[in-house]
């Protein structure tokens, strides 16, 4: 527990897009953090539990100035993941796999994702369900065991319960992300049989806390979902959507948004609109990347590391 | 809400808009056989401009996306919907029945607008 101060600085550096990796460990709801470079040491030093990787917002089909080749940067992220030793148990893709839900974009994305050595679990972003009101087309493209309703599902791995939520359907005018009553009922039921000591990881595309309402960066009925999660000692919520690392703590629940593999977006309110943020091409890989998560087998602690594709020169 | 709508690709969008701009008579009735009235809404900086547009029945409204980000048009009752509009893409829809049509962008629902047909 001697690291937190130093590593809090690391977090800030990362959030400022200076490119420093940060490793978070959540011990009974208390976060600790380490430098990313310690990952191998962490695994060697402790009993190596489950590790997984989160990627997000690959936006296959986007080709504008902010990143003319999003397929290349997704492939680079996958190259990094495939080089991890030990390999992660699986990859979570938290949505906006494609830019415009076009069949050709889905095909390209699927071809690239197939190069992952580990299996991938996918949940849709709003860019993946344009014209797909119930998420069925997306679910058909990325089948997952146990998908229910409009594509939500859960699974267990390494003693952790993973719940994938869909909050990108049925947006209301002027509104935010939306889970809907059917999904909330399912969630309540899904969690019912679990002991309060089971670590929970919730993954969804849009943030489940209110990051910035003027840009729609939140989920209008997330409070109900969080109420169902309240009794658990360790809840980790992983989102994408805003193309940058942001974090929030509420009780035993820790929220993290992830970088995109495609392009960054401005910090909340830092620009007139949330449109793509164009950085110098030589700096792009410092502001996009992936997230590595370790779960210690013995303690169920979660360690979260955000790793850009390149470190600043 | 009976009427036709079309999604126009990037290459045609400008030409269509120009043609419509020439033909704009949004407030007056139009004679049989004349070019139907048309009006335009620009999508820029994550907003519909103008946000509220008043037109005569029979007017065709064309939306053109000038943002780098894609947007969509969907009425709140989902009866009119555009599909994805990438940069430069246009979508048009003819409004024949008087009323107020509230719409938003299905990707960025904080973007809202109204078409008032009277």
Interface residues (C-beta under 8 A of the other chain):
Chain A: X64 X65 X66 X99 X100 X101 X102 X126 X127 X130 X131 X133 X171 X172 X173 X174 X175 X176 X214 X215 X216 X272 X273 X274 X275 X276
Chain B: X45 X46 X67 X68 X69 X70 X72 X76 X78 X81 X83 X84 X86 X87 X102 X103 X104 X106 X107 X108 X109 X110 X112
